[in-house]
Amino acid sequence: MDRHQQLMTLTAAAVLVPLVAACGNEKAGSGSVGAEKPLTGVVWSVDSVTVDGTTHRAPADAHVTIGGDGRAEGSYGCNTFSAKAALDGDTVRLSDATATEMACGKKPMDFERALARTLTGAALSTDLNSDRLTLTAGDGDTVRLSKSQDAPLHGTKWTVTGPGTAGEAHLTFDTKKGTVSGRLGCNHVNAKATVRDGSITVGAPTTTRMMCEDSLMDTERALLRALKGPLTYEIDHRTITLTSDNGTSVRAVAAR
């Protein structure tokens, strides 16, 4: 090797040494808000809330999402809520919360009060570990959460939302048998349903022949029209949106 080649080799080595040292000094995520897996933009299912030393298990639909826009929303288990969200280092504070006022059973309401008090009180320290999050108040009360998984299309009872449905209209897809069954508000329905590449093709339905009040029959006819032809579907947490080729959409939520 001549002198020119030796100088080039030494120069390259000198450049590589600080690069390796810099990589070795990088710190792994510590579980804070700024870690690799962010706190915001994730649907967190509430697992439990511990208040005054007593742990209360959460109902199935209790969840919270903290957005990057300074807002948070979710469900206490029965009633939904929204609030302001302020992030500061390893702490988060939810304030100015507003919630729906549906009447629920005594046990769900007891849980809702405990969760609302803890979530929307003082600032909460955050401990983010993989797909689990713990929020701790200054007095030691804690909310334990885990990253939510979308409800599966197969086997979930999807309750149709919207005017006139009154919780009666629902659909269940059996992707193994290739069928959809449920209720259209008044009558029961069954049909073939082929799921492929994010779309569902529903065959000609068979229904019972009951007659109900006009509002339910109107809803039923609208649903039958919406289910015709290929449908695209999108599941977000516990909500499914079915959209037909003509742009008509049906929204439904996973039954609790």
C-alpha positions, 0 to 999 in steps of 0.5 A: 500500500503506497503512502496516498492509500494509507492516508485515505484509510486512516482518514476513513477510520477517523470518520467512522470512530465518532459515528460508532461512539455516537450510536453507542451513546443513544439512549433507549426510550424511557417510557415517557410521552416522547418515547418511540411508541407515542402516547397520542393518537392511540386508542387506549382501552381502560383496564382498571382504575384504582382509587383510595387503594381499591381497584375497579375493573373497567367495562368493555368499552371504556377507552380514551384517545389523546390527540395531538391537537390538544383534545382528548375523547373517549368513553367512561364505559357508558357515557362518552366524554371529551376534554382539553389535553395538555402534555408537558414532558412526562405528564398529561392533564385533562381538563374542562371535560364534558360528557353525555348523561345517559343513565346506566346501572349503579355499578357502571356509574360508580366506575364512571365517577371513579374514572372521571375523577382520576382522569380529569383531576390534577396532572397525571404522570405517564409510564408507557411500557410497550403497549401498556400505559399507566397514569398516576395522580399525585395522591397515588390513584392510578388508571391502567390502560392497554393499546386497543385492538380493533374489533374483528369483522367476524363474529362481532355483533354490529349495532347500527347507529342512526335515527330510527334504529333504537338499537334494534338494527344489527348485523353479524358477519360470519366470514367462515361460512360466508354469511351475514345475519341480523335484524334490520330494525323490524325484520330479521335478515340472512344473506350470503356475504363474500369478504375479499380485499377489504370489500364485502359483496352481499347476496340477495337477502331473505327476511321475515315478513313482519310489519312495524311502525313506519319509522322502523320500516323506513330504516329497514328499506334504507338499510336494504338499499345500502347493503346492495352491491359491493361494500367497502368496510373500515373498522376503527376501534369498535366502529365499522363503516360500510360504504356502497358504490353509490356513496351511501354509508352505514355506521355500526358499533360493536355491541358491549 
